[in-house]
Amino acid sequence: MQQSFWMHREEPEFPALRGRRTADAVVVGGGMTGLTTAFWLCRAGLQVILLEADKLLCGASSRCAGIVSAAGTPAYARLEKTGGTALSSAYAQTQMAALHSLREMARQQGSGSGWQESEAQIVADSADQAKLLEKEAEAMQRAGLAAGFSHATQCPFPAEGVLRVGNMATLHPVRYFRYIADLAVRQGVKIFEHSRVISLETNLAYTERGSVTAPYIIVATGFPIINMPGWYFARMTQSQSWLIPVEENVKFEGLFLAADGRYALRKIRDGALFQLNGGRIGDDSCMEARGVFDEVYAPLLGCGKANNLYAGIEAHTADGLPYIGPYSAKTPNLFVAAGYGGRGLLGSMVAAQAISAHVLGLHAGEYHIYSAQRKGQGKLVPTLAGRYLRGLLTRPSAPRCPHMGCRLTYNAQARIWECPCHGSCFTDIGRVINAPAVHDAKVQHGRRG
């Protein structure tokens, strides 16, 4: 798989799990969520084992733009409409608590974290979007956040107005990740790489060469790998994103996020970093990222065409809030953390704090808003059901996804197989890259569907 934009050296190796192990908690997934949660639990005195399918830093955590913001696509006004100011305030409190913890961890790390305080500007490119942002600013203020709407902006892209949120930040995600990994190991977390979990039972996680017995299991795989209970495959989607480094010294100051989620723009040491967000994985309409950047955004930035693109994957829930907490009402000791919608840095800290509170029997506070059993979660089911049926019936010559049998589509640009139903991806020869699939696809050599 393509290397992350942020990574420029080899990471330390951890052994593969072999044989049977026991622990107080087992964390499935070696991304930012899994590692932070494992560290949080171990620091509280639990014996923790972390199982990573490939290597630490190989997934979405190392492919994000390094943006730490409690605001993005409008959420507070929608939450207020759904559950009143109590819901939007709870969301604000948990987001800001996570941001505070991230800030403290970054300060402890020092300059290596790349932490930079910044005002976040959510950009509207139409009059209708500007009106929505005005309402969003008012809802954020009622939720206790320092936010305001303005028509003045330094954004290099067309803007009818911006929502300004102070005291947000950017960081270097991989350096920060390495720091947390080092802390976790020193604290006592046992990490096993190349140990893909292929099945779960009550208090038991199986890999191909071993197993871990633990009273608590936390699934932090980006997209949940267990279908039932939970039915997350029917309530979540996955989309593509691309990081595009801009090496020229482009003229702008600040951090900019499109109100409709299309892009993000931030400064980095040697220029700028542009994130372009696309459609669902496997969709024919998924954009050709290089062409879009070269034709639309590069002229506005005053820079040359894109030299490099770094692909990533984002997981989304039906209502925009992540799923954090017990996997289902029937599995109080099995936990899930997924669906951050491109805001994984804050989401990982929210998950670590929420799940640790549950496991340790502490007051969970406002974290109940992320419960996977909350109401109003069926919106994606009809759409995904249709995609699933089409995935079963179309392209009869294409290989099947081992997750639920959908026919894969081949992305010639990225040279990967993609599942249009639930977003699993596979290498050119069928090796599984990301969840929910946990087994390789059977790909006939030379066949592209």
C-alpha positions as a printed Julia matrix, in Angstrom:
449×3 Matrix{Float64}:
   0.0     0.0     0.0
   1.18    3.55   -0.69
   3.27    5.1     2.04
   1.86    7.96    4.08
   2.83   11.53    3.21
   4.04   11.96    6.79
   6.32    8.91    7.02
   9.97    9.15    6.03
  11.62    6.39    8.05
  11.06    2.8     9.07
   9.0     2.13   12.18
  10.03   -0.32   14.94
   8.82   -3.88   14.48
   6.58   -5.7    16.94
   6.18   -9.49   16.94
   3.17  -11.39   15.66
   0.88  -13.03   18.17
   1.5   -16.74   18.53
  -0.25  -19.02   21.01
  -2.69  -18.15   23.73
  -2.54  -15.01   25.86
  -4.65  -13.46   28.59
  -5.18   -9.81   29.5
  -7.6    -7.47   31.2
  -8.45   -5.85   27.86
  -7.65   -6.57   24.23
  -7.73   -3.75   21.68
  -8.27   -4.71   18.04
  -6.67   -2.16   15.71
  -3.35   -0.3    15.9
  -4.47    3.12   14.72
  -4.76    6.27   16.77
  -7.96    5.12   18.49
  -6.67    1.68   19.41
  -3.31    2.93   20.62
  -4.71    5.85   22.63
  -7.37    3.65   24.23
  -4.8     0.96   25.07
  -2.54    3.58   26.66
  -5.42    5.11   28.63
  -6.49    1.71   30.02
  -2.95    0.57   30.78
  -2.2     3.81   32.58
  -5.2     3.06   34.81
  -3.65   -0.26   35.82
  -5.09   -2.78   33.35
  -3.03   -5.35   31.47
  -3.67   -4.54   27.8
  -2.84   -6.36   24.58
  -3.16   -4.56   21.23
  -3.54   -6.55   18.0
  -2.76   -4.91   14.66
  -3.51   -6.65   11.35
  -0.52   -5.15    9.55
   1.8    -2.55   11.1
   1.18    0.39   13.36
   0.75    3.61   11.37
  -0.29    1.82    8.19
  -3.93    2.99    8.14
  -6.06    6.11    8.27
  -4.26    7.54   11.31
  -1.12    8.18    9.26
  -3.08    9.49    6.25
  -4.99   12.33    7.88
  -4.22   16.02    7.44
  -3.32   16.51   11.09
  -6.21   18.88   11.81
  -7.55   19.16   15.35
 -10.87   21.0    15.21
 -14.11   20.81   17.16
 -15.89   22.27   14.13
 -16.18   21.13   10.55
 -19.21   20.41    8.43
 -22.18   21.95   10.31
 -23.2    19.69   13.2
 -24.19   21.8    16.2
 -27.33   23.31   14.67
 -28.45   19.85   13.53
 -27.81   18.36   16.96
 -29.64   21.23   18.65
 -32.62   20.67   16.38
 -32.6    16.95   17.18
 -32.03   17.02   20.93
 -31.98   20.62   22.07
 -29.05   22.5    23.56
 -28.45   19.61   25.97
 -27.32   17.43   23.05
 -25.25   20.1    21.27
 -23.66   21.15   24.59
 -22.75   17.55   25.42
 -21.12   17.23   22.02
 -19.18   20.46   22.56
 -18.03   19.42   26.03
 -16.72   16.03   24.89
 -15.0    17.53   21.85
 -13.3    20.26   23.87
 -12.28   17.83   26.63
 -10.6    15.7    23.96
  -8.94   18.74   22.41
  -7.61   19.79   25.83
  -6.14   16.31   26.38
  -4.54   16.31   22.94
  -3.05   19.73   23.64
  -1.59   18.55   26.94
  -0.11   15.41   25.36
   1.39   17.45   22.54
   2.9    19.92   25.02
   4.44   17.05   26.97
   5.97   15.77   23.73
   7.36   19.2    22.89
   8.18   20.59   19.47
   8.24   17.13   17.92
   4.46   17.0    17.88
   4.3    19.9    15.43
   1.43   21.36   17.45
   0.36   24.77   16.14
  -2.55   26.74   17.54
  -4.8    28.05   14.79
  -8.16   29.62   14.17
 -10.34   27.26   12.14
 -12.41   28.87    9.39
 -15.33   26.9     7.95
 -15.85   28.26    4.45
 -19.19   28.72    2.64
 -18.96   29.14   -1.13
 -22.6    30.08   -1.66
 -25.18   32.39   -0.08
 -27.23   29.39    1.1
 -24.21   27.85    2.78
 -23.42   31.19    4.41
 -26.89   31.29    5.96
 -26.37   27.79    7.34
 -23.05   28.82    8.85
 -24.65   31.81   10.55
 -27.11   29.45   12.24
 -24.25   27.07   13.06
 -22.3    29.87   14.75
 -25.32   30.74   16.9
 -25.82   27.09   17.86
 -22.13   26.74   18.75
 -22.32   29.82   20.96
 -25.34   28.38   22.78
 -23.34   25.17   23.23
 -20.59   27.15   24.95
 -18.03   27.5    22.15
 -16.28   30.68   21.05
 -17.49   30.9    17.45
 -18.6    33.69   15.17
 -19.68   34.28   11.58
 -17.94   36.73    9.28
 -17.9    37.69    5.62
 -14.2    38.59    5.79
 -11.7    35.81    5.17
  -8.19   35.16    3.86
  -9.27   31.92    2.26
  -7.75   31.63   -1.23
 -10.91   29.94   -2.51
 -14.27   31.58   -3.26
 -16.11   32.36   -0.02
 -19.45   33.98    0.75
 -18.74   33.8     4.48
 -16.84   31.89    7.15
 -17.51   30.42   10.55
 -14.53   31.28   12.78
 -13.62   29.03   15.71
 -10.65   29.98   17.85
  -8.1    27.83   19.7
  -8.11   24.91   17.27
  -4.83   23.4    16.07
  -2.78   21.34   13.63
  -0.09   18.78   14.4
   2.2    16.2    12.81
   0.07   13.06   13.18
   2.8    10.47   12.75
   5.27   12.08   15.16
   2.49   12.4    17.71
   1.44    8.8    17.04
   5.02    7.57   17.61
   5.09    9.43   20.91
   1.86    7.78   22.08
   3.16    4.37   20.95
   6.35    4.86   22.94
   4.37    5.91   26.02
   2.07    2.91   25.64
   4.96    0.44   25.41
   6.72    2.0    28.4
   3.45    1.86   30.33
   3.19   -1.87   29.63
   0.91   -2.29   26.59
   1.81   -5.46   24.7
   1.66   -4.79   20.95
   1.47   -7.5    18.3
   1.7    -6.67   14.59
   0.77   -8.85   11.6
  -1.93  -10.31   13.85
  -5.22   -9.81   12.07
  -8.24  -10.67   14.19
 -10.41  -13.0    12.13
 -13.18  -13.7    14.66
 -14.44  -12.73   18.08
 -16.31  -14.7    20.71
 -17.33  -13.72   24.22
 -14.13  -12.49   25.87
 -11.98  -14.11   23.16
 -10.2   -12.67   20.1
  -8.77  -15.07   17.48
  -5.97  -14.4    15.02
  -4.62  -16.88   12.48
  -1.85  -18.0    14.84
  -3.12  -17.24   18.31
  -5.81  -15.91   20.61
  -6.3   -13.52   23.52
  -8.75  -14.03   26.35
  -9.86  -10.83   28.08
 -12.99   -9.63   29.89
 -13.02   -6.47   27.74
 -12.63   -6.26   23.95
 -12.42   -2.96   22.06
 -12.87   -3.01   18.26
 -11.06    0.03   16.82
 -10.61   -1.04   13.2
 -11.9     2.07   11.41
 -14.88    0.12   10.1
 -16.18   -2.53   12.56
 -15.17   -6.05   11.54
 -18.04   -7.86   13.31
 -21.41   -7.7    11.54
 -23.68   -8.91   14.32
 -24.64   -7.73   16.8
 -24.59   -4.12   15.74
 -25.3    -4.28   11.99
 -22.7    -1.57   11.39
 -22.27   -2.64    7.77
 -25.82   -1.34    7.19
 -25.28    1.92    9.08
 -21.92    3.13    7.82
 -20.16    4.01    4.59
 -16.56    4.59    3.59
 -15.27    7.33    1.3
 -11.98    8.28   -0.28
  -9.77   11.25    0.48
  -6.44   12.45   -0.88
  -3.62   14.49    0.64
  -1.88   16.74   -1.86
   1.29   18.54   -0.7
   1.84   22.01   -2.14
   5.56   22.76   -2.13
   5.33   26.37   -3.25
   5.09   29.14   -0.67
   1.4    29.86   -1.24
   0.04   33.03    0.34
  -2.55   32.34    3.01
  -2.72   32.18    6.79
  -4.95   29.96    8.88
  -6.81   26.69    8.66
  -9.68   26.33    6.19
 -12.38   23.65    5.98
 -15.12   23.58    3.34
 -18.61   23.74    4.84
 -19.72   20.9     2.57
 -16.67   18.8     3.43
 -15.06   18.93   -0.01
 -11.64   20.14    1.09
  -9.34   21.19    3.92
  -6.29   23.44    3.66
  -3.54   23.96    6.21
   0.01   25.25    6.41
   2.98   22.91    6.76
   6.64   23.76    7.16
   7.57   23.73    3.49
   4.33   24.99    2.0
   0.76   23.8     2.41
  -1.23   20.61    2.61
  -4.49   20.25    0.71
  -7.0    17.5     1.47
  -9.56   16.64   -1.17
 -12.52   14.49   -0.16
 -14.3    12.28   -2.65
 -17.24    9.93   -3.0
 -17.95    6.49   -1.61
 -15.41    3.8    -2.26
 -16.33    1.81   -5.35
 -18.59    4.49   -6.83
 -18.18    5.17  -10.53
 -18.65    8.85   -9.72
 -15.66    8.98   -7.38
 -13.59   11.92   -8.55
 -10.28   11.86  -10.37
  -8.46   13.75   -7.65
  -5.39   14.92   -9.55
  -7.43   16.47  -12.34
  -9.79   18.22   -9.93
  -6.92   19.74   -7.99
  -5.01   20.8   -11.11
  -8.03   22.39  -12.79
  -9.93   23.89   -9.85
  -7.74   24.5    -6.83
  -4.15   24.89   -8.07
  -4.9    28.11  -10.04
  -6.56   29.64   -6.98
  -3.59   28.74   -4.79
  -1.15   30.02   -7.39
   0.79   26.76   -7.46
   1.73   24.14  -10.0
   0.01   20.84  -10.7
  -0.05   18.05   -8.14
   3.12   15.97   -8.11
   2.04   13.47   -5.48
  -1.26   12.25   -4.06
  -1.64   10.17   -0.92
  -4.91    8.26   -0.67
  -6.86    7.75    2.54
 -10.18    6.32    3.7
 -12.84    7.92    5.89
 -15.7     6.11    7.65
 -19.09    7.82    8.11
 -22.17    7.1    10.22
 -25.79    7.82    9.32
 -26.15   10.95   11.47
 -22.56   12.23   11.51
 -21.79   11.3    15.13
 -19.29    8.48   15.66
 -20.24    5.21   17.3
 -18.41    4.94   20.62
 -19.41    2.59   23.43
 -20.77   -0.95   23.85
 -21.02   -2.82   20.55
 -24.67   -3.57   21.28
 -27.07   -3.65   24.2
 -26.4    -7.4    24.56
 -22.59   -7.06   24.68
 -21.68   -4.71   27.55
 -18.01   -5.79   27.56
 -17.49   -5.55   23.79
 -16.86   -1.99   22.6
 -16.76   -0.19   19.28
 -15.16    3.09   18.19
 -15.74    4.05   14.56
 -17.2     6.53   12.09
 -15.33    9.77   12.73
 -16.09   11.18    9.29
 -12.6    12.56    8.76
 -12.09   13.88   12.29
 -10.15   10.98   13.71
  -7.63   12.87   15.82
 -10.27   14.3    18.14
 -12.44   11.22   17.75
  -9.67    8.91   18.92
  -9.27   10.86   22.14
 -13.04   10.99   22.71
 -13.14    7.22   22.24
 -10.24    6.59   24.62
 -11.84    8.71   27.32
 -15.36    7.33   26.84
 -14.4     3.65   26.69
 -11.97    3.96   29.6
 -14.76    5.49   31.69
 -17.05    2.56   30.84
 -14.43   -0.11   31.55
 -13.25    1.48   34.8
 -16.78    2.05   36.06
 -16.4     5.81   36.11
 -19.07    8.4    35.4
 -19.44    8.42   31.61
 -20.84   11.95   31.58
 -21.95   13.2    28.19
 -20.42   10.3    26.27
 -23.81    8.6    26.03
 -24.52   10.75   22.97
 -22.14    8.51   20.97
 -23.94    5.31   21.89
 -24.38    2.98   18.95
 -27.89    2.25   20.22
 -29.07    5.86   19.92
 -32.27    6.52   18.01
 -32.56    7.54   14.37
 -29.87    5.23   13.0
 -31.73    3.55   10.13
 -31.29    6.23    7.47
 -28.6     4.42    5.49
 -30.15    0.96    5.51
 -32.33    1.28    2.34
 -29.48    2.9     0.37
 -26.91    0.35    1.44
 -29.33   -2.51    0.85
 -29.69   -1.37   -2.76
 -25.92   -1.06   -3.15
 -25.51   -4.53   -1.66
 -27.98   -6.11   -4.09
 -26.31   -4.39   -7.05
 -22.95   -5.57   -5.75
 -24.18   -9.15   -5.71
 -25.77   -9.09   -9.16
 -23.49   -6.94  -11.33
 -20.08   -7.63  -12.93
 -20.4   -11.45  -12.87
 -16.73  -11.9   -13.86
 -15.36   -9.74  -11.04
 -13.98  -11.3    -7.84
 -16.14  -11.28   -4.73
 -15.46   -9.46   -1.48
 -14.97  -12.07    1.28
 -16.92   -9.87    3.71
 -20.45  -10.39    2.33
 -19.96  -11.5    -1.25
 -20.28   -8.25   -3.21
 -18.54   -8.01   -6.58
 -15.4    -5.88   -6.43
 -14.54   -3.02   -8.77
 -11.0    -2.33   -9.93
  -9.49    1.12   -9.38
  -6.87    1.27  -12.12
  -5.41    4.56  -10.9
  -4.7     3.24   -7.4
  -4.29   -0.38   -8.56
  -6.58   -1.73   -5.88
  -9.85   -3.67   -5.73
 -12.71   -1.87   -3.99
 -15.98   -3.13   -2.53
 -18.86   -0.8    -3.51
 -21.08   -2.21   -0.75
 -19.1    -1.67    2.44
 -15.78   -0.15    1.41
 -13.25   -2.92    1.93
 -10.14   -2.55   -0.24
  -7.66   -5.11   -1.54
  -4.31   -4.99   -3.28
  -3.9    -5.86   -6.95
  -3.43   -9.5    -6.0
  -6.27   -9.58   -3.46
  -4.57   -8.94   -0.12
  -7.01   -7.21    2.25
  -6.08   -3.6     3.03
  -8.89   -2.39    5.24
 -11.99   -3.52    7.14
 -14.66   -4.76    7.34
 -13.16   -7.67    5.37
 -10.74   -9.78    7.41
  -9.75  -12.28    4.7
  -8.0   -11.85    1.35
 -10.02  -11.83   -1.88
  -9.54  -14.53   -4.48
  -8.35  -12.61   -7.5
  -7.65  -14.39  -10.77
  -4.35  -13.15  -12.19
  -4.86  -10.69  -15.01
  -8.61  -10.26  -14.51
  -9.91   -6.76  -13.81
 -13.68   -7.34  -13.76
